[in-house]
């Protein structure tokens, strides 16, 4: 899928844009050393989240999906299936679901929800949903 051009503020227009990891790499993960490092974090987080077998959507937002040359981190919303149980997670995987531990371990701001827990507009605007 083609990701749209940035708006005048240097952000993607509001919306949800399906993309592959490769598309995200080419658009956001190569222009600076900082962006390459942040992209590698995103790949690792995606790997760990997919390993749960309960990941429904992996949504990337914030400065990483903007024109900003040196984003501080990557912001991610993990949308887990409704039958996901946090108690079934251990070790590295469990850290994804604790905001402070995720920040320390993965250098990312990670949030998570189950669809039953979400209400429309609850999290504001998002930009990229990674497609399998």
N, C-alpha and C positions, 0 to 999 in steps of 0.2 A: 504494500500500500504506500502511496505517496503521502508523506507528512507535509502539511501546509507550511507556507512561509511564516516567519515571525511577524507579529504586529508591530506597531510603532514603539511599543515599550520593550521590545526584544523578547516577547513571550510568544508561545503558540497561541492561536485564537482559542477561546473557550471551546471545549469539546473533548470527546474521548476518541482517540485515534489508535486503532489496532496496528501493531508493528511487531516485527520479529526482533530478536536480539541483534541480528546482523544489521537490520535497518537502523536500530538505535545506535549501534557502533558507528556506522558510517555518517549519521547525522550529528551525533552528540559526543562520541567517545574518542575522537582522534585529533582534534585541532590543537590541543595543548597537552603537556605532560600531566598536568592536574586532571584534565578530563579523561585521559587514558587510565589513570589510577582509580578515579571514581567509577569509571565504567567496569573495571575489573571487580570492584566491590559489588556492583550491581549483578554481575554474572554469578558471583559466589552466592549472593543472597538468593538469587533465582534458583540456583542449583539446590540449595538447602530447602527452600520453600517447596519446590517440586518434589523433593524426596519424601515429603510428608504424605504424598498421594491424595491430599485434600485441597490442594490449591485450585481455586476456581478462576481467579483473575489476579494478575500482577500489574499494579498500576503505578506508573512512575510520574512524579510531578515535581514542582519546585524549580530551583535555579539550574539543575542539571539539564532540564529540557527547555532551556532558554538560550539566549545569545551570550550570556555571561561567560567570559573567557575562563574564569577560575571558580567554579562552584565549590562551596564548602563541603558539600556532601551530596548524597542522592536521597530523595524523599520517596518512600514507597508505601503503598497501601496493599496489603495482602488480603484478598477476599477469599476466605476459606469456605468450603462447602458447609452446609448447615449441620452435617453430622460430624464435623471436626470437633475433637475433644483435646483441649490443651493438656489435660492430665496424661495423655498418651505420648506426649513429647518428652524427650530427655536431651541432656547435653547441649550440643551446638544448636540443634533444632529449637529447643525450648527458649534459647536466648533471642531468637527472632521475635518472640511474642512478649518480650519484656522490653519496653521502650528504652530504658536506661542501659540494660545489658546489650541490646542490639547496637546502640550508639557506641558503646565501649568496644564490643567485639567486631562489629562490621563497619563502623564509621559511617552509619546511615541512620536517618530518622525513619523508623519502620512503625507503621500502624497496622492494625488488623481488625477485621470484622467478619462476621458471618452474615449472609444476606438477610436472615431473619432479624438480626440486630440493627440493620440499617434502615434509615428513613431517607426519602428523596431529599437531596440538597444538604444532608447532614454534614458532609465533609467539604463543601465548597466545590471548586472546579478542579478537574483532573485533566491530564493531557494525553498520556500514552498508556494503553493497555497492551502488554506483551501477548502476542498470539503464539500458539504452539506451531 
